[in-house]
Every structure is written in structure tokens, then in C-alpha cells.
Amino acid sequence: MRAGYFLYPALVLMVGCGADEQPQSLQQVEAEESADKAGGVIPQYQLDALEKARKVEDQLQESVEKRAEP
């Protein structure tokens, strides 16, 4: 019975504080909508992320080469 005093309010709090989706900023919503409308065109933010990934990959390759030299 004592567990009920703790469990039921905890259950109510967990359900009441559910995982509502956080509101997005207007700019993010517009960027996503414009990206969806592009129809086959890669959005700029994805190109930027790809370029950063290439730079990281180059850095990793250089470090592997440096370790292999000695």
C-alpha cells in the first residue's frame, strides 16, 4: 500500500510531463520546407556537413599515414 503513495503520483507526473515535441524556430521550419520542395536538389546545409566530413576524413587519413611512417 505504501508503494502506491509513491508510484501513482510518479506515474501521473511521467504521463503529464510527456514527450511533447519542442516547437521549432520559424527559420528551421522554412528551411526544411524549402528543402522538401527542391525535389532532388541537395540542400546547402547537407553540402556543408558533407564538406566538414571530408575534412575530418582527410585528417584521419593523415594521422594514419603518420602512424605508419615510423
Residue, then its C-alpha position, 0 to 999 in steps of 0.5 A: m500500500r505504501a508503494g502506491y503513495f509513491l508510484y501513482p503520483a510518479l506515474v501521473l507526473m511521467v504521463g503529464c510531463g510527456a514527450d511533447e515535441q519542442p516547437q521549432s524556430l520559424q527559420q528551421v521550419e522554412a528551411e526544411e520546407s524549402a528543402d522538401k520542395a527542391g525535389g532532388v536538389i541537395p540542400q546547402y546545409q547537407l553540402d556543408a556537413l558533407e564538406k566538414a566530413r571530408k575534412v575530418e576524413d582527410q585528417l584521419q587519413e593523415s594521422v594514419e599515414k603518420r602512424a605508419e611512417p615510423 
